Structures are given as structure tokens and as C-alpha cells.
């Protein structure tokens, strides 16, 4: 009886490290860049014959650059024979919210003629709201059922990031319904000077009359409108969902 043991490592013909570009928490108007290294593992040297963006609608906001890796850089990846540095730079102009794009690379290898590398991330507002009961996607503050005799309170925070954090101010301009009371606290700048926080207290006072402001189909929600002097976020509109019971 003869026993043979075989050990090895299976590697692809082409591989991107990491497998995607991720840009999270970018402010409106900010630029950012990231790098992915594309390695070739075959004896035949890898060549990139094409580099394009899959979605032409937003391609003007992405800039790509490809540079061959040095021998020392290639040696950092086990089994790699050669490779390239693919750098992506995001330009200002993408709208608020999540974004997705794909880079399509063409190669000279029949077994891996194309390689797709995703680009994803989110553009955020420089002024945001945080705190218990706050739903940032819906722009809605939710209260549990409120007993009119006891009332309720939510403590939120207005957050400002970026170069205008030290000069941004807030002014309350509208509150609906009248039973809501809103109080803006004193703004505090972070130790690094990169952000600022302003307390926002929203109350349903004790003794408030019964009413439903839960939103359709149970009546219109409450609304709080706050003006700011921030050039990219001149106004905040907060919806408030609550119901006061006897």
C-alpha cells in the first residue's frame, strides 16, 4: 500500500485586493480617493486592456488612474507575478444618499477576460440629527403612546461636521402642533475642532390635550422647522409622530 499526499494552493488568474472600493460617511462636496491592487498570478504577464465605468450617468464624478506595481510591491502578495495599482478619486457633485458604480477591467487573459470592481458608499449631509427615537431615513421622530397627564420628552442632538461647524447657528421657525415645545441648547465644539453638537429637546408637556399625529392614515404628523446659516443645509425639517391619550 502506497499513500500519496498532495498539498497546494489554488489561486485565480487575476485578483483585486481588496475586492471593492468603499467610501462611507462622505460629506456633500467632499473629495476622497482609494486604492485597489490588481494582481496577476499566471506565468503570462497580466495586461489591462480596458478600464471603464459601468454607469455613464454618474461617471463624471469618478476619476481612475492605473500604475504598474513595483517588484517589491508585487512581492507582498504570495504567488503574484505582476500587478497594478488602481486608484479611484471621487469628485464633488454626487447627491445625498447611497451610490453604486462598477469599474470594468479588461485583461489579456482568456480565463479572466473581465474583472468587475464595485464602488459603493454614501454621501451624507454636513448637518444631521441623532438620538433615541430618531429615524434618519424617514426624517421622523417617533414617540410611544403618551399619557396626557404625564407628557413625554426626547433629547436629540444636532450634529455639524466639516469646515463650517464652528460658525453654524440654528433658529427655530415653526412648530406644529402647538402642544409640542422645542428647545435649542448651547452649541459645543469638539476638541479637534472638526464637529459641533447642539442639544435639541422636544417635549409633549404634561396636560396636553388628546390627539393623534401619527401620520397617514391617522392624521398628519407634527413638524419642526429649523433654519440654519450653513451654506449646504439652509433648513432642517423634522417630522414628529405621536399620539396623546387621556
C-alpha positions as CSV (number, residue, x, y, z in Angstrom):
1,X,0.0,0.0,0.0
2,X,1.3,3.4,-1.0
3,X,-0.2,6.7,0.3
4,X,0.4,9.9,-1.6
5,X,-0.3,13.3,0.0
6,X,-0.8,16.4,-2.2
7,X,-0.8,19.9,-0.9
8,X,-1.1,23.1,-2.8
9,X,-2.8,26.5,-3.1
10,X,-5.5,27.3,-5.7
11,X,-5.2,31.0,-6.9
12,X,-7.2,32.8,-9.5
13,X,-5.7,34.1,-12.7
14,X,-6.5,37.7,-11.6
15,X,-7.5,39.1,-8.2
16,X,-8.3,42.5,-6.8
17,X,-7.2,43.3,-3.2
18,X,-9.4,44.5,-1.6
19,X,-12.3,43.4,-3.8
20,X,-14.1,46.7,-3.8
21,X,-13.9,50.4,-3.0
22,X,-15.9,51.6,0.0
23,X,-16.5,55.3,0.8
24,X,-18.7,55.8,3.8
25,X,-19.8,59.0,5.5
26,X,-18.6,61.4,2.9
27,X,-20.0,65.0,3.3
28,X,-21.6,66.8,0.4
29,X,-18.8,68.5,-1.6
30,X,-16.0,66.4,-0.2
31,X,-13.5,64.5,-2.3
32,X,-12.0,61.2,-1.5
33,X,-9.7,58.6,-3.0
34,X,-9.0,54.9,-2.6
35,X,-6.7,52.2,-4.0
36,X,-7.2,48.6,-5.1
37,X,-4.3,46.4,-6.2
38,X,-4.9,44.1,-9.2
39,X,-2.6,41.1,-9.2
40,X,-1.8,38.6,-12.0
41,X,-0.8,35.0,-10.9
42,X,-0.1,33.4,-14.3
43,X,3.3,33.0,-16.0
44,X,1.9,35.1,-18.8
45,X,2.2,38.8,-17.5
46,X,-1.2,40.4,-16.8
47,X,-2.1,43.3,-19.0
48,X,-5.1,45.6,-18.6
49,X,-6.6,46.3,-21.9
50,X,-9.7,48.3,-20.8
51,X,-10.9,50.4,-17.9
52,X,-14.4,51.8,-17.9
53,X,-17.2,52.7,-15.6
54,X,-20.4,50.7,-15.9
55,X,-22.9,53.5,-15.3
56,X,-22.4,56.5,-17.6
57,X,-24.9,58.6,-15.7
58,X,-22.6,59.2,-12.8
59,X,-19.2,58.5,-14.5
60,X,-18.3,62.3,-14.4
61,X,-17.9,62.0,-10.6
62,X,-15.3,59.3,-10.7
63,X,-11.7,59.5,-11.9
64,X,-9.5,56.5,-12.4
65,X,-5.7,56.0,-12.6
66,X,-3.7,52.8,-13.2
67,X,0.0,52.5,-12.4
68,X,2.1,49.2,-12.6
69,X,3.3,47.9,-9.2
70,X,7.0,47.7,-8.5
71,X,8.7,44.3,-7.9
72,X,8.8,45.0,-4.1
73,X,5.0,45.7,-4.1
74,X,4.2,42.6,-6.1
75,X,6.3,40.5,-3.7
76,X,3.9,41.5,-0.9
77,X,1.2,39.3,-2.4
78,X,2.0,35.5,-2.3
79,X,2.2,33.8,-5.7
80,X,1.6,37.0,-7.6
81,X,3.7,37.5,-10.8
82,X,2.9,41.2,-11.6
83,X,0.2,43.7,-10.8
84,X,-1.3,47.2,-11.0
85,X,-2.4,49.9,-8.6
86,X,-6.0,51.1,-9.5
87,X,-6.8,54.4,-7.8
88,X,-10.3,56.0,-7.8
89,X,-10.9,59.6,-6.9
90,X,-14.5,60.8,-6.1
91,X,-15.3,64.3,-7.3
92,X,-17.8,66.7,-5.7
93,X,-21.4,66.6,-7.0
94,X,-22.9,63.3,-6.1
95,X,-26.3,63.7,-4.5
96,X,-27.2,62.8,-0.9
97,X,-27.7,59.1,-0.1
98,X,-26.1,55.9,-1.2
99,X,-24.3,55.5,-4.5
100,X,-23.0,52.5,-6.5
101,X,-20.7,52.3,-9.5
102,X,-18.6,49.5,-11.0
103,X,-15.2,49.6,-12.7
104,X,-14.9,47.1,-15.6
105,X,-11.4,46.0,-16.4
106,X,-10.5,44.1,-19.5
107,X,-7.4,41.8,-19.4
108,X,-5.3,39.9,-21.9
109,X,-6.1,36.5,-20.2
110,X,-8.7,34.3,-21.8
111,X,-9.6,32.7,-18.5
112,X,-10.3,36.1,-16.9
113,X,-11.1,38.4,-19.7
114,X,-13.0,40.9,-17.5
115,X,-12.9,41.9,-13.9
116,X,-15.6,44.0,-12.2
117,X,-14.7,46.0,-9.1
118,X,-17.6,47.6,-7.2
119,X,-17.5,51.2,-5.9
120,X,-20.1,52.0,-3.2
121,X,-20.6,54.5,-0.4
122,X,-22.9,57.2,1.0
123,X,-23.0,60.9,0.7
124,X,-24.2,62.5,4.0
125,X,-25.4,65.9,5.0
126,X,-23.0,68.1,7.0
127,X,-25.9,68.7,9.4
128,X,-27.6,65.7,10.9
129,X,-29.8,64.7,13.8
130,X,-29.2,61.9,16.3
131,X,-30.9,60.5,19.3
132,X,-33.4,58.0,20.7
133,X,-36.5,57.5,18.6
134,X,-35.0,59.3,15.6
135,X,-35.3,57.6,12.2
136,X,-32.8,59.3,9.9
137,X,-34.0,57.6,6.7
138,X,-37.6,58.9,7.2
139,X,-36.6,62.1,8.9
140,X,-39.0,61.2,11.6
141,X,-39.0,61.2,15.4
142,X,-41.3,58.6,17.0
143,X,-42.8,58.8,20.5
144,X,-44.5,55.8,22.1
145,X,-48.1,56.4,23.2
146,X,-48.1,59.4,25.5
147,X,-50.4,59.8,28.6
148,X,-51.7,63.4,28.5
149,X,-51.4,63.8,32.3
150,X,-47.7,62.9,32.3
151,X,-46.3,64.0,28.9
152,X,-43.0,62.9,27.4
153,X,-39.6,64.2,26.3
154,X,-36.9,63.3,23.7
155,X,-33.4,64.5,23.9
156,X,-31.8,64.8,20.4
157,X,-28.6,66.3,19.1
158,X,-27.9,68.4,16.1
159,X,-24.5,67.4,14.7
160,X,-22.5,69.6,12.3
161,X,-19.3,68.3,10.6
162,X,-16.8,70.0,8.4
163,X,-15.3,73.4,7.9
164,X,-18.5,75.3,8.9
165,X,-19.1,73.6,12.2
166,X,-17.8,76.5,14.3
167,X,-20.0,79.1,12.6
168,X,-23.2,77.2,12.1
169,X,-26.2,78.5,14.1
170,X,-29.8,77.3,14.4
171,X,-33.1,79.2,14.6
172,X,-36.5,77.7,15.4
173,X,-39.0,79.0,12.9
174,X,-42.1,76.7,13.1
175,X,-43.5,74.0,15.4
176,X,-46.8,72.1,14.6
177,X,-48.9,71.3,16.6
178,X,-48.9,73.9,19.4
179,X,-48.7,71.2,22.1
180,X,-45.1,70.5,21.1
181,X,-42.4,72.5,22.8
182,X,-38.9,72.7,21.3
183,X,-35.7,74.0,23.0
184,X,-32.3,74.5,21.4
185,X,-29.3,74.2,23.8
186,X,-25.8,75.6,23.7
187,X,-23.5,74.5,20.9
188,X,-20.3,72.8,21.9
189,X,-17.3,72.4,19.5
190,X,-15.4,69.1,19.7
191,X,-11.8,69.1,21.0
192,X,-10.4,68.6,17.5
193,X,-12.5,71.4,16.0
194,X,-14.0,69.1,13.3
195,X,-17.5,68.9,14.6
196,X,-20.1,70.6,16.8
197,X,-23.1,69.5,18.8
198,X,-26.3,71.4,19.7
199,X,-28.8,69.8,22.1
200,X,-32.4,69.7,20.8
201,X,-35.1,68.9,23.4
202,X,-38.6,68.1,22.2
203,X,-41.4,67.8,24.8
204,X,-45.0,66.9,24.9
205,X,-45.9,68.8,28.1
206,X,-48.0,67.2,30.9
207,X,-51.6,68.2,30.5
208,X,-51.5,68.2,26.7
209,X,-55.0,67.5,25.1
210,X,-55.7,64.2,23.4
211,X,-54.8,64.0,19.7
212,X,-53.3,61.8,17.0
213,X,-50.3,63.0,15.0
214,X,-49.1,59.6,13.9
215,X,-49.1,60.4,10.2
216,X,-51.3,58.9,7.4
217,X,-53.8,57.4,7.7
218,X,-54.0,58.5,11.4
219,X,-53.7,62.3,10.9
220,X,-50.8,64.5,9.9
221,X,-47.5,64.2,11.9
222,X,-46.1,67.0,13.8
223,X,-43.4,69.2,12.2
224,X,-40.4,71.2,13.4
225,X,-38.7,73.6,11.0
226,X,-35.2,74.9,11.9
227,X,-33.3,77.4,9.8
228,X,-29.5,77.3,9.7
229,X,-26.8,79.6,8.2
230,X,-24.9,76.6,6.8
231,X,-24.3,77.1,3.1
232,X,-25.1,73.5,2.2
233,X,-28.0,72.9,4.6
234,X,-30.1,76.1,5.0
235,X,-33.0,74.4,6.7
236,X,-34.0,71.3,8.7
237,X,-37.5,69.7,8.7
238,X,-38.2,67.1,11.4
239,X,-41.4,65.1,11.4
240,X,-42.8,64.0,14.8
241,X,-45.1,61.0,15.1
242,X,-47.0,60.8,18.4
243,X,-50.4,60.3,19.9
244,X,-51.7,61.8,23.2
245,X,-54.2,59.7,25.2
246,X,-56.4,60.7,28.1
